[in-house]
Amino acid sequence: MDYKDYIKWERMPTTWCPGCAIGTIFKQTAFALADLGLPAEELTVVSGIGCSGRAAGYFNVDSVHATHGRAIPVAEGIKRANPRLKVIVFSGDGDLVGIGGNHLLHAGRRDIDLAVICVNNGIYGMTGGQMAPTTPAGEKTLTSPHGSAYAPLNIQGIITSNRRHWFARASTFHVAHLQRVIREAVERPGFAFVEVMAFCIENFGRRLGFKSGHEMLTTLKTGYKLRPGTEGLLGDGELGVVKHDS
């Protein structure tokens, strides 16, 4: 299958803002699915609420747009009902680790066979730009006009606290790495989590002084570097894979 076969072209253009990072992640996911050659009838995509949650309606496969924070338990229910399906969760940081944080903890603990793609733009973008659990300390948002007083949630720490784990960090600039880790996450049996460092220009970036999505993309280029190997945790500014399969 070609990557175009996984996209509902009749629904284009998307509702995502010009310069939004989500479209890049969506397209690289379609590329990864095409590389794997997964038949559409053997694949399901689940999203939650938020800008990233719109992706469920653009994939040309059976998909579910779940309620806020419930993408992972809905995906788990689908997987348990039909274990033959490859189930992918595509949603945002607010939905997956904020509103749905408790579900993330236990799906990872149970090592449910899901591939989770988390668009981490550090903000609740769709609802106006409120501070999220992933907002970097000191960053100004609608609800932290003087800068966030809190450190961002350590998603890597949550996933890797389980003895058997698979965690990848990617960015929307490093697209070759992004496509590779999505492909690996989908192939892997068990719970696989891909944190994609992304950006929201309209409800976050402009408050920080960025003039365009391209400017924000450039910060990912300079702020993150690929780390070879899978030993040890990823440091700040590192992209790569951390796994333990025993």
C-alpha positions in Angstrom: 0.0 0.0 0.0 1.0 3.6 -0.6 1.0 6.1 2.2 -1.9 7.9 0.4 -4.1 4.9 0.9 -4.1 5.5 4.7 -5.5 9.1 4.3 -9.1 10.3 3.7 -8.3 12.8 1.0 -11.9 13.9 0.7 -11.5 15.5 4.1 -8.6 17.5 3.1 -7.6 20.2 3.9 -7.3 19.5 7.6 -8.5 21.9 10.4 -5.0 22.3 11.7 -3.6 25.8 11.6 -1.0 26.8 9.0 2.4 26.0 10.6 1.0 23.4 13.0 3.3 20.5 13.7 0.6 17.9 13.8 0.3 17.5 10.0 4.0 16.4 9.9 3.5 13.7 12.5 0.3 12.6 10.8 2.1 12.2 7.4 5.1 10.4 8.9 2.7 8.0 10.6 1.1 7.3 7.2 4.6 6.7 5.7 5.4 4.3 8.6 2.2 2.3 8.0 2.9 2.1 4.3 6.4 0.7 5.0 4.9 -1.9 7.2 2.2 -2.7 4.6 -0.5 -3.1 7.2 -3.9 -3.8 5.6 -6.5 -1.2 6.6 -8.9 -3.8 7.9 -6.3 -4.9 10.4 -5.7 -1.5 11.8 -7.5 0.9 14.1 -6.6 4.4 15.2 -8.0 6.0 18.4 -7.7 9.6 19.4 -8.9 11.7 22.3 -10.0 15.3 22.4 -7.7 18.2 21.3 -6.2 19.3 18.0 -4.2 16.1 17.7 -7.4 14.1 18.3 -8.7 15.3 14.9 -6.3 12.8 13.3 -8.6 9.9 13.9 -11.0 11.3 11.3 -8.3 11.7 8.7 -6.9 8.2 8.7 -8.6 6.0 6.1 -9.1 3.1 8.5 -11.6 2.3 11.2 -11.1 4.9 13.9 -12.5 6.3 17.1 -12.6 9.8 18.4 -12.9 9.2 22.1 -13.8 11.5 24.9 -11.2 13.7 26.7 -8.5 11.6 28.3 -10.0 8.3 27.4 -8.1 7.4 24.2 -6.0 4.7 25.9 -8.8 2.8 27.7 -10.9 2.8 24.5 -7.9 1.5 22.5 -7.3 -1.1 25.2 -10.9 -2.2 24.9 -10.6 -2.6 21.1 -7.4 -4.6 21.5 -8.9 -6.9 24.0 -12.0 -7.5 22.0 -10.1 -8.2 18.8 -6.4 -9.1 19.5 -5.7 -9.5 15.8 -6.0 -5.7 15.3 -3.0 -3.4 15.4 -4.3 -0.5 17.5 -2.6 2.9 17.4 -3.4 5.8 19.7 -2.7 9.2 18.2 -3.4 12.1 20.5 -1.9 15.1 22.4 0.0 15.6 25.6 -3.0 17.2 27.4 -5.2 14.3 26.5 -2.8 11.5 27.2 -0.7 12.6 30.1 -2.9 15.3 31.6 -6.6 14.4 31.5 -5.8 10.8 30.8 -2.7 10.4 33.0 -4.1 7.7 35.2 -5.0 5.5 32.2 -1.4 6.0 30.9 0.0 4.7 34.2 -1.9 1.5 34.2 -1.8 0.6 30.4 2.0 0.9 30.7 2.0 -1.2 33.8 -0.1 -3.9 32.2 2.1 -3.7 29.0 -1.0 -3.6 26.8 -0.2 -4.1 23.1 -0.7 -0.5 21.9 1.4 2.0 20.0 0.9 5.4 21.5 2.0 8.5 19.5 1.9 11.6 21.8 2.1 15.0 20.1 3.8 17.0 22.9 3.4 20.7 22.1 3.5 21.7 25.8 0.1 23.3 25.8 -3.7 22.9 25.7 -3.8 24.4 22.2 -7.4 23.8 21.1 -9.0 25.4 24.1 -7.0 28.6 24.1 -3.4 27.9 25.3 -3.7 27.0 28.9 -0.7 25.6 30.8 -0.4 21.8 30.5 1.5 19.2 32.6 4.2 19.3 29.9 4.6 23.1 29.7 8.3 24.0 30.3 9.1 25.9 33.5 9.1 29.6 33.0 7.0 29.5 29.8 4.1 32.0 29.5 0.7 30.6 28.8 -2.9 31.9 29.0 -3.1 30.6 32.6 0.6 31.3 33.6 1.1 34.8 32.2 4.2 35.3 34.4 5.7 31.9 33.4 5.0 28.4 34.6 6.2 27.8 38.2 6.4 24.0 37.7 8.7 21.6 36.0 7.1 19.6 33.2 5.9 16.1 33.7 8.6 13.5 33.1 6.9 11.2 30.6 10.0 9.2 30.0 10.2 8.5 33.8 6.6 7.3 33.8 7.0 4.8 31.0 10.4 3.5 32.0 9.3 3.0 35.6 7.9 -0.3 34.4 10.4 -3.2 34.2 9.4 -4.0 30.6 9.2 -0.8 28.6 9.7 0.9 25.2 9.9 4.7 25.0 11.0 6.9 22.1 11.5 10.6 21.9 11.4 12.2 18.5 10.7 15.7 17.0 8.9 17.1 14.0 12.2 18.3 12.6 14.0 15.0 12.7 11.5 13.3 10.4 13.6 10.3 9.4 14.0 9.3 13.1 10.3 10.1 13.7 9.2 7.8 11.0 11.5 5.0 12.1 10.4 5.1 15.8 6.7 5.1 14.8 7.3 2.1 12.7 9.2 0.3 15.5 6.4 1.2 18.0 3.7 -0.3 15.8 5.7 -3.4 15.2 6.6 -4.0 18.8 4.4 -6.4 20.8 3.5 -4.6 24.1 3.1 -1.0 25.1 5.2 1.4 23.1 5.1 5.1 23.6 6.5 7.8 21.2 6.8 11.3 22.6 7.0 13.7 19.7 8.4 17.1 20.5 6.1 19.5 18.6 4.8 23.0 18.7 1.7 25.2 18.5 2.2 28.5 16.8 -1.2 30.1 17.3 -2.0 29.5 21.0 1.5 29.2 22.4 4.3 30.3 20.1 3.1 33.8 19.4 2.8 34.5 23.2 6.5 33.5 23.3 7.4 35.9 20.5 7.7 33.5 17.6 6.5 34.9 14.3 5.9 31.6 12.4 5.8 27.8 12.7 9.1 27.7 10.8 10.8 29.6 13.6 9.5 27.1 16.2 10.6 24.2 13.9 14.1 25.7 13.9 14.2 25.6 17.7 13.7 21.8 17.5 16.5 21.5 15.1 18.9 23.3 17.4 17.5 22.1 20.7 17.5 18.3 20.1 20.1 15.8 19.0 19.9 12.2 18.1 21.5 9.7 20.6 22.7 6.4 19.2 22.0 3.2 21.2 19.3 2.3 23.7 21.3 2.2 26.9 20.4 4.6 29.8 17.7 7.3 29.9 17.6 10.1 27.4 18.9 13.4 28.7 17.3 16.8 28.1 17.6 17.7 24.5 18.2 14.0 23.4 16.1 12.0 20.9 16.3 8.3 20.8 14.9 5.0 22.1 14.9 3.6 25.6 13.8 0.0 26.0 13.9 -3.0 28.3 12.3 -6.2 27.1 12.9 -8.7 29.8 
